[in-house]
Amino acid sequence: MIHIGIEQLCRSSAASFTGKRLGLLSNQASTDRWFTHSRDLLRRAFPGQLTCLFSPQHGFFSEKQDNMIESAHGLDLESGLPVYSLYGETRKPYPSMFADIDVLLVDLIDVGTRVYTFIWTVVHCLEVAKETGIKVMILDRPNPIGGHRVEGNLLREDCASFVGRCGIPMRHGLTLGELALFCNRELSINADLEIVRMSGWKRNMLFPATGYPWVFPSPNMPSCTTALVYPGQVVWEGTNISEARGTTLPFELFGAPFVEHREVLDFLRPVSLPGCCLRPVRFEPTSGKWMGRGCNGFQLHVIDSESFRPYRTSLALLQAIRTLYPGQFAYKEPPYEYEFERLPMDLILGDRQVREALENGAAIEEMERGWEEELEGYRQRSRAVFLYD
């Protein structure tokens, strides 16, 4: 049986917390297996010690729908504690926000993908914790798409942003705790960082094998299936192709009014896309891109999660649609995640040369072979932070 970090901490009644003031970075998905929120578990285990809360992108209740929709500081009505938004007037905590804590606890669900911003909020917190002498403890949780697969090119320094600050691939294969250790070292932050490990989790486990209920960590991450396709399907955020925000299946559906099913499938015929099925669909978003317009596209069904390659699949789709519809396809213009000059697609892919190779018709599998040496280097470096077999 698996026990996540928050459960492990509260069962241990950590003696090292005696007299310590605690802060908690979390959102509404930060619960135990019985849906009890981590702030309530901490208040029960360490009475009177929790002094404030912090929230990441999308807000404490994960209610903010899209990028660059900010949440304000507020008051948690359940506990009466102040909530400091780390996706509002600032993405990096002010040192004054740490004035009333000795330890910052972090209990967030990561989804195993470089561009998911929660880890970069944690990195900002590590930097300020180093400045202010605060300890950071990550209450670890499973990587819902497993810790046994990595995929993609590494982030280049000139593409660093709030959707990527460290040289990791799109599918990084680490838990949030392991990734925090990796970034703390690779970015030379050297904050006082401790991970409260899970018990019972294995690297090859996908989320359904954990026995935990899925609680959505952001409004367009409604299921663990969404998380499985996200390392590829997130690329549509950098285009005028709908990633199906405003539908019940964000990221699993994608399309636009000008897409023709047969043309796309014929274009993809030479490409090996294992473990999935592209089922032609038509959908109509109620918000976001193409709101109220009928979109031709596909539902991406994962039929074999072990062989499925999300990044390869979506890069092939991106190349197909851009090539087939040059007069109608468009890249999203800035801003994107508070970057006002660089092309959003380059920030998402993490390497401008990847976009250029796709535009020039490079074969996806040949591109992957070109990344393999640096990806193997990443595998070797990341093993140093593995906490689980």
C-alpha positions as CSV (number, residue, x, y, z in Angstrom):
1,M,0.0,0.0,0.0
2,I,1.2,3.5,-0.9
3,H,1.4,6.4,1.6
4,I,2.1,9.8,0.2
5,G,4.3,12.4,1.9
6,I,1.5,14.3,3.8
7,E,0.3,11.0,5.3
8,Q,3.9,10.0,6.2
9,L,4.6,13.4,7.9
10,C,1.4,13.4,9.9
11,R,1.9,9.8,11.0
12,S,5.4,10.6,12.2
13,S,4.5,13.6,14.4
14,A,7.9,15.0,13.5
15,A,9.7,16.1,16.7
16,S,11.8,18.5,14.6
17,F,8.7,20.6,14.2
18,T,8.4,21.5,17.9
19,G,8.0,25.2,18.1
20,K,8.3,25.7,14.4
21,R,5.9,27.9,12.4
22,L,4.7,26.3,9.2
23,G,3.6,27.5,5.8
24,L,2.0,25.4,3.2
25,L,2.1,25.7,-0.6
26,S,-0.9,23.7,-1.9
27,N,-4.2,23.9,-3.8
28,Q,-7.5,22.1,-3.6
29,A,-6.1,18.9,-5.0
30,S,-3.7,18.5,-2.0
31,T,-5.7,15.8,-0.2
32,D,-5.1,12.4,1.3
33,R,-6.8,9.3,0.0
34,W,-9.9,10.2,2.0
35,F,-10.1,13.7,0.4
36,T,-9.0,15.4,3.6
37,H,-7.1,18.5,2.7
38,S,-3.4,18.8,3.8
39,R,-4.0,22.0,5.6
40,D,-6.5,20.2,7.8
41,L,-4.3,17.3,8.3
42,L,-1.4,19.6,9.4
43,R,-3.6,21.6,11.8
44,R,-4.7,18.3,13.4
45,A,-1.1,16.9,13.6
46,F,0.6,20.2,14.6
47,P,-2.0,22.4,16.4
48,G,-1.4,26.1,16.2
49,Q,1.7,25.8,14.0
50,L,0.3,26.4,10.5
51,T,0.5,30.2,10.0
52,C,-0.2,30.8,6.3
53,L,-1.0,29.2,2.9
54,F,0.5,29.7,-0.6
55,S,-1.2,28.9,-3.9
56,P,0.3,28.2,-7.3
57,Q,-1.0,29.0,-10.8
58,H,-4.8,28.6,-11.2
59,G,-5.5,29.6,-7.6
60,F,-6.0,27.8,-4.3
61,F,-9.2,26.3,-5.6
62,S,-7.8,25.7,-9.2
63,E,-10.6,27.9,-10.5
64,K,-8.6,30.1,-12.9
65,Q,-8.9,28.6,-16.4
66,D,-6.0,29.7,-18.5
67,N,-2.5,31.1,-18.7
68,M,-1.9,34.6,-17.3
69,I,-5.2,34.7,-15.4
70,E,-4.1,35.8,-12.0
71,S,-5.4,35.0,-8.5
72,A,-5.3,37.5,-5.7
73,H,-4.1,37.1,-2.1
74,G,-7.0,36.2,0.2
75,L,-8.2,34.5,3.3
76,D,-9.0,30.8,3.6
77,L,-12.4,30.7,5.2
78,E,-12.0,27.2,6.5
79,S,-8.9,27.9,8.6
80,G,-8.8,31.7,8.8
81,L,-5.3,31.7,7.5
82,P,-4.0,34.2,4.9
83,V,-3.4,32.8,1.4
84,Y,-0.5,34.3,-0.6
85,S,-1.0,33.9,-4.3
86,L,2.2,33.0,-6.2
87,Y,0.5,33.6,-9.5
88,G,-0.7,37.1,-9.2
89,E,1.1,40.3,-8.7
90,T,4.2,38.1,-8.3
91,R,5.3,34.6,-9.3
92,K,8.1,34.7,-6.8
93,P,7.3,35.1,-3.1
94,Y,8.4,38.3,-1.5
95,P,10.8,37.7,1.4
96,S,8.2,39.3,3.7
97,M,5.8,36.4,2.9
98,F,8.2,34.1,4.7
99,A,8.6,36.3,7.8
100,D,6.2,34.3,9.9
101,I,7.3,30.8,9.0
102,D,10.3,28.6,9.8
103,V,9.5,25.8,7.4
104,L,7.7,25.9,4.1
105,L,5.8,22.6,3.3
106,V,5.0,21.9,-0.3
107,D,2.1,19.5,-1.2
108,L,1.3,19.8,-4.9
109,I,0.4,17.3,-7.6
110,D,2.9,17.5,-10.5
111,V,2.0,15.8,-13.8
112,G,5.4,14.8,-15.0
113,T,5.8,17.5,-17.7
114,R,8.3,20.3,-17.9
115,V,5.9,23.1,-18.8
116,Y,3.6,22.5,-15.9
117,T,4.4,25.5,-13.8
118,F,4.1,24.1,-10.2
119,I,7.7,23.0,-10.1
120,W,8.9,26.5,-11.2
121,T,6.9,28.0,-8.4
122,V,8.7,25.6,-6.1
123,V,12.0,26.7,-7.6
124,H,11.2,30.4,-6.9
125,C,10.4,29.4,-3.3
126,L,13.7,27.6,-3.0
127,E,15.5,30.7,-4.1
128,V,13.8,32.9,-1.6
129,A,14.1,30.3,1.1
130,K,17.9,30.3,0.6
131,E,17.9,34.1,0.9
132,T,15.8,34.1,4.1
133,G,17.1,31.0,5.8
134,I,13.8,29.1,5.6
135,K,13.7,25.3,5.3
136,V,11.6,23.7,2.5
137,M,10.1,20.3,2.8
138,I,8.4,18.6,-0.2
139,L,5.6,16.2,0.8
140,D,6.1,13.9,-2.1
141,R,3.5,12.4,-4.4
142,P,3.5,10.0,-7.3
143,N,4.4,11.1,-10.8
144,P,1.1,10.2,-12.4
145,I,2.7,9.2,-15.7
146,G,5.4,7.1,-14.1
147,G,9.1,7.6,-13.2
148,H,10.4,5.0,-15.7
149,R,10.1,7.0,-19.0
150,V,11.6,10.2,-20.2
151,E,11.0,11.8,-23.6
152,G,12.0,14.8,-25.6
153,N,14.8,17.4,-26.1
154,L,16.3,19.2,-23.2
155,L,15.5,22.8,-22.5
156,R,18.0,25.3,-23.9
157,E,19.0,28.3,-21.7
158,D,17.8,30.8,-24.3
159,C,14.3,29.3,-24.0
160,A,14.1,29.4,-20.2
161,S,10.9,30.9,-18.8
162,F,8.2,30.2,-16.3
163,V,7.4,27.0,-18.3
164,G,10.9,25.8,-17.9
165,R,14.0,26.9,-16.0
166,C,16.2,23.9,-15.9
167,G,17.7,21.6,-18.6
168,I,15.1,18.8,-18.4
169,P,13.1,17.0,-21.1
170,M,9.4,17.5,-21.7
171,R,8.6,14.2,-19.9
172,H,11.0,14.3,-17.0
173,G,10.3,11.0,-15.2
174,L,10.7,12.4,-11.6
175,T,8.5,13.0,-8.7
176,L,8.0,16.6,-7.5
177,G,10.4,15.9,-4.7
178,E,13.1,14.4,-6.9
179,L,12.7,17.2,-9.4
180,A,13.1,19.8,-6.6
181,L,16.3,18.1,-5.6
182,F,17.5,18.1,-9.2
183,C,16.8,21.8,-9.7
184,N,18.2,22.8,-6.3
185,R,21.5,21.2,-7.4
186,E,21.5,21.9,-11.2
187,L,20.6,25.6,-10.7
188,S,23.0,26.0,-7.8
189,I,20.3,27.2,-5.4
190,N,21.5,25.1,-2.5
191,A,18.5,25.8,-0.3
192,D,17.9,23.8,2.8
193,L,15.6,21.2,1.2
194,E,14.2,17.9,2.6
195,I,11.8,15.4,0.9
196,V,9.2,13.5,2.9
197,R,9.2,10.3,0.9
198,M,6.3,8.2,0.0
199,S,6.3,4.5,0.9
200,G,5.3,1.8,-1.5
201,W,5.5,3.8,-4.8
202,K,7.5,2.2,-7.7
203,R,8.8,4.1,-10.6
204,N,6.9,2.0,-13.2
205,M,3.5,2.8,-11.6
206,L,1.0,5.0,-13.5
207,F,-1.6,6.8,-11.5
208,P,-4.3,4.2,-11.5
209,A,-2.0,1.7,-9.9
210,T,-1.5,3.9,-6.8
211,G,-5.1,3.3,-5.6
212,Y,-5.5,7.1,-4.9
213,P,-8.4,9.1,-6.3
214,W,-7.6,11.6,-9.0
215,V,-8.3,15.1,-7.8
216,F,-7.7,17.6,-10.6
217,P,-4.7,19.8,-9.9
218,S,-5.7,22.4,-12.5
219,P,-9.0,23.1,-14.3
220,N,-7.9,21.5,-17.6
221,M,-6.3,18.4,-16.0
222,P,-9.6,16.6,-15.2
223,S,-8.2,13.0,-15.4
224,C,-5.0,11.0,-15.2
225,T,-5.6,10.2,-18.9
226,T,-5.2,14.0,-19.6
227,A,-1.9,13.9,-17.8
228,L,-0.7,11.0,-20.0
229,V,-1.2,12.9,-23.2
230,Y,-0.2,16.3,-21.8
231,P,3.6,16.0,-22.5
232,G,2.7,16.3,-26.2
233,Q,-0.7,17.9,-26.4
234,V,0.5,21.0,-24.5
235,V,2.2,22.1,-27.8
236,W,-1.2,23.3,-29.1
237,E,-1.0,26.1,-26.5
238,G,1.5,27.7,-28.8
239,T,-0.8,27.7,-31.9
240,N,-4.2,28.6,-33.1
241,I,-5.2,24.9,-32.9
242,S,-7.7,24.4,-30.1
243,E,-6.4,22.1,-27.3
244,A,-10.1,21.8,-26.4
245,R,-10.3,24.2,-23.5
246,G,-14.0,24.8,-23.2
247,T,-14.8,21.1,-23.7
248,T,-15.0,18.2,-21.3
249,L,-11.8,16.6,-22.8
250,P,-9.1,19.3,-22.8
251,F,-5.8,18.1,-24.4
252,E,-7.4,14.7,-25.4
253,L,-9.3,16.6,-28.1
254,F,-7.7,19.0,-30.5
255,G,-8.5,20.6,-33.8
256,A,-9.7,23.7,-35.8
257,P,-12.3,24.5,-38.4
258,F,-9.9,24.1,-41.3
259,V,-8.5,20.6,-40.4
260,E,-9.5,17.7,-42.7
261,H,-9.4,14.3,-41.0
262,R,-8.3,12.2,-44.0
263,E,-5.5,14.6,-45.0
264,V,-3.9,14.5,-41.6
265,L,-4.1,10.7,-41.3
266,D,-2.6,10.3,-44.8
267,F,0.2,12.7,-43.9
268,L,1.0,10.7,-40.8
269,R,1.0,7.3,-42.4
270,P,4.9,7.0,-42.6
271,V,5.3,7.9,-39.0
272,S,5.4,5.3,-36.2
273,L,3.0,6.4,-33.5
274,P,2.7,3.5,-31.2
275,G,0.2,3.0,-28.3
276,C,-2.5,5.3,-29.5
277,C,-5.4,5.8,-31.8
278,L,-6.4,9.1,-33.5
279,R,-10.2,9.0,-33.8
280,P,-11.7,11.7,-36.0
281,V,-14.2,13.9,-34.2
282,R,-15.9,17.3,-34.4
283,F,-16.3,19.5,-31.3
284,E,-17.4,23.0,-30.4
285,P,-15.5,24.8,-27.6
286,T,-17.6,26.9,-25.3
287,S,-14.6,29.1,-24.4
288,G,-11.1,29.8,-25.6
289,K,-9.9,29.3,-29.2
290,W,-12.6,28.9,-31.8
291,M,-15.3,29.4,-29.2
292,G,-18.7,28.6,-30.6
293,R,-17.2,27.3,-33.9
294,G,-17.2,23.7,-35.1
295,C,-13.7,22.2,-35.1
296,N,-12.6,19.2,-37.0
297,G,-10.0,17.2,-35.2
298,F,-9.2,14.1,-33.3
299,Q,-9.5,12.5,-29.9
300,L,-6.2,11.0,-28.9
301,H,-7.0,7.6,-27.3
302,V,-4.1,5.9,-25.4
303,I,-4.5,2.2,-25.9
304,D,-1.0,1.1,-24.6
305,S,0.5,3.4,-22.1
306,E,3.9,1.6,-22.1
307,S,4.6,2.1,-25.8
308,F,2.8,5.4,-26.2
309,R,5.1,8.4,-26.9
310,P,3.2,11.6,-26.2
311,Y,5.8,14.0,-27.3
312,R,6.6,12.2,-30.6
313,T,2.9,11.9,-31.4
314,S,2.1,15.6,-30.9
315,L,5.2,16.8,-32.7
316,A,4.1,14.7,-35.7
317,L,0.6,16.1,-35.5
318,L,2.0,19.7,-35.3
319,Q,4.2,19.1,-38.3
320,A,1.3,17.6,-40.3
321,I,-1.2,20.4,-39.6
322,R,1.4,23.2,-40.1
323,T,2.5,21.6,-43.5
324,L,-1.0,20.9,-44.7
325,Y,-2.6,24.3,-43.9
326,P,0.1,26.9,-44.2
327,G,-2.3,29.7,-44.9
328,Q,-4.6,28.9,-41.9
329,F,-2.3,27.5,-39.2
330,A,-0.6,30.1,-37.1
331,Y,1.7,30.2,-34.1
332,K,0.4,32.0,-31.0
333,E,2.0,35.5,-30.7
334,P,3.4,36.7,-27.3
335,P,2.7,37.2,-24.5
336,Y,2.8,33.7,-23.0
337,E,3.4,33.1,-19.3
338,Y,4.7,36.7,-18.9
339,E,7.2,36.5,-21.8
340,F,6.4,39.4,-24.1
341,E,8.9,39.0,-26.9
342,R,9.9,35.4,-27.5
343,L,7.7,33.0,-29.5
344,P,5.5,30.9,-27.2
345,M,6.1,27.8,-29.2
346,D,9.9,28.1,-28.6
347,L,9.3,28.4,-24.9
348,I,7.0,25.3,-24.9
349,L,9.3,23.2,-27.0
350,G,12.3,24.5,-25.1
351,D,14.5,24.7,-28.2
352,R,14.0,27.0,-31.2
353,Q,15.9,24.5,-33.4
354,V,13.2,21.9,-32.7
355,R,10.6,24.2,-34.2
356,E,12.8,25.0,-37.2
357,A,13.5,21.3,-37.8
358,L,9.8,20.6,-37.9
359,E,9.2,23.5,-40.3
360,N,11.9,22.1,-42.6
361,G,10.3,18.7,-42.7
362,A,12.7,16.7,-40.5
363,A,11.6,13.2,-39.7
364,I,10.5,13.0,-36.0
365,E,12.3,9.8,-35.3
366,E,15.5,11.2,-36.8
367,M,15.2,14.2,-34.5
368,E,14.8,11.9,-31.5
369,R,18.0,10.1,-32.4
370,G,19.7,13.5,-32.3
371,W,18.5,14.1,-28.8
372,E,19.5,10.7,-27.4
373,E,23.0,11.5,-26.3
374,E,21.9,14.5,-24.2
375,L,18.9,12.6,-23.0
376,E,21.1,9.8,-21.7
377,G,23.2,12.4,-19.9
378,Y,20.0,13.7,-18.2
379,R,19.1,10.1,-17.3
380,Q,22.5,9.7,-15.6
381,R,22.3,13.0,-13.7
382,S,18.7,12.4,-12.6
383,R,19.5,9.0,-11.1
384,A,21.5,10.8,-8.5
385,V,18.2,12.2,-7.0
386,F,16.1,9.0,-7.3
387,L,14.3,8.3,-4.0
388,Y,12.4,5.2,-5.2
389,D,13.2,1.9,-6.8
